[in-house]
Amino acid sequence: GYPISKAAIGRLVSALAKEVRDLGIAVIGLNPGFVISEHVLADAVDNASHGWNIENGNPPTVPAKAVGYLCTHDDPLSFTGTDVDASALVADRQLVSSVRPGAADAARTPGFDE
């Protein structure tokens, strides 16, 4: 399920980064965190929020700003092979006015991510 595919993507990022680093290609995993998407909002309205606290989520601009930052960074290879937490990156670099740095953990449903 989800935890297995998430782990596989992490391994893929690490392995592929090693393969293409000498070509100057950065391979970066991005953990978008808990994003308040249309799907999440629809579930919240229908009272089917799966135990998510949507007040802990971030708007889609947070991972978007993280992608923009990584794509235009002077040295993207400094991030290669890593899994970057979008919420933490955006908060650290103050790329948007309001970020919930813990949003990566906010969507965890007990027993689902373990």
C-alpha positions, 0 to 999 in steps of 0.5 A, a space after each residue: 500500500 501507501 507506505 510501501 510505495 512511499 518507501 520505494 519512491 525514496 529508494 528510487 530517488 536515492 539510486 537514480 541520483 547516484 546514477 545521474 549526478 555526474 551528468 549534472 542532473 539533480 533528482 530530488 524527492 518532494 514530500 508535499 506535506 498535508 495539502 488542502 486540495 479540492 478532494 480533502 475539502 470535499 471529504 471534510 464537507 461530507 464529514 468523511 475527513 478520514 481523521 485528518 485535521 484540515 486546520 493543520 494543512 497547507 494550501 497547494 501554493 506551499 509545495 508549488 513554492 518548494 518546487 519553484 525554489 528547487 528548480 531555480 536554486 543555484 545548486 540543485 545538486 546540493 539537494 540531490 538524492 534527498 526527500 525534501 519536506 516542502 512545508 519545512 523548506 518553504 517555512 525555512 526560506 520564508 517563501 510564503 507568509 503562512 506555513 504550517 511546518 508540521 503539515 507533513 505529519 498532520 495527515 497521518 491516520 493512525 495505523 495507516 502510515 505505520 
